[in-house]
């Protein structure tokens, strides 16, 4: 992946409000899909949120499902 973690982006300085809204919306959409499949991430933190360098705008990728919890069979 080409881009940076959310923690690296935050260390670089404040994000524009519009970008914060986009990142949070995308992250919530990812979590909704994951939860719909019965998976709880359990280690959600800025270093596990990756922001890609997409041509039109950054896209969110959720990383490190190593300590996830499966809630469905």
JOFEN-V196393 format. One record per pair of residues at least 4 apart in sequence whose ideal C-beta (glycine too) atoms are under 7 Angstrom apart, sorted by sequence separation. I is the first residue (numbers start at 1). GAP is how many residues later the second one is. D is the distance in Angstrom with one decimal. If there is no record, write none. Layout:
i & gap & d
I & GAP & D
I & GAP & D
This chain:
i & gap & d
4 & 4 & 4.2
6 & 4 & 6.2
7 & 4 & 6.5
8 & 4 & 6.7
15 & 4 & 4.8
17 & 4 & 6.5
18 & 4 & 6.6
19 & 4 & 6.2
20 & 4 & 6.2
21 & 4 & 6.1
22 & 4 & 6.3
23 & 4 & 6.2
24 & 4 & 6.2
25 & 4 & 6.5
26 & 4 & 6.5
27 & 4 & 6.4
28 & 4 & 6.3
29 & 4 & 6.7
30 & 4 & 6.3
31 & 4 & 5.9
32 & 4 & 6.2
33 & 4 & 6.8
35 & 4 & 6.8
44 & 4 & 6.4
54 & 4 & 6.0
4 & 5 & 5.6
15 & 5 & 5.1
34 & 5 & 4.7
35 & 5 & 6.9
43 & 5 & 6.0
54 & 5 & 4.7
9 & 6 & 6.5
52 & 6 & 6.1
34 & 7 & 6.5
51 & 7 & 4.4
52 & 7 & 4.6
51 & 9 & 6.4
52 & 9 & 6.2
49 & 11 & 6.2
50 & 11 & 4.3
49 & 13 & 6.3
50 & 13 & 5.4
48 & 14 & 6.6
48 & 15 & 4.9
48 & 16 & 4.6
41 & 21 & 6.7
43 & 21 & 6.0
27 & 22 & 6.2
41 & 24 & 6.5
43 & 24 & 5.1
42 & 25 & 4.8
42 & 26 & 5.8
41 & 27 & 5.6
42 & 27 & 5.6
23 & 28 & 6.8
40 & 28 & 6.2
39 & 29 & 5.3
40 & 29 & 4.2
30 & 30 & 6.1
39 & 31 & 6.2
40 & 31 & 6.2
30 & 32 & 5.0
38 & 32 & 5.8
26 & 33 & 6.6
27 & 33 & 5.1
38 & 33 & 4.5
26 & 34 & 3.8
38 & 34 & 3.1
22 & 35 & 6.3
23 & 35 & 7.0
10 & 36 & 6.0
23 & 37 & 5.9
7 & 39 & 3.8
6 & 40 & 4.0
7 & 40 & 4.4
5 & 41 & 6.5
5 & 42 & 5.1
9 & 42 & 5.8
6 & 43 & 4.0
5 & 44 & 6.6
5 & 45 & 5.6
6 & 45 & 6.1
3 & 47 & 6.0
4 & 47 & 5.9
3 & 48 & 5.0
1 & 49 & 6.0
3 & 49 & 4.2
2 & 50 & 6.4
3 & 50 & 4.6
1 & 51 & 5.7
2 & 51 & 4.6
3 & 55 & 6.9
1 & 60 & 6.5
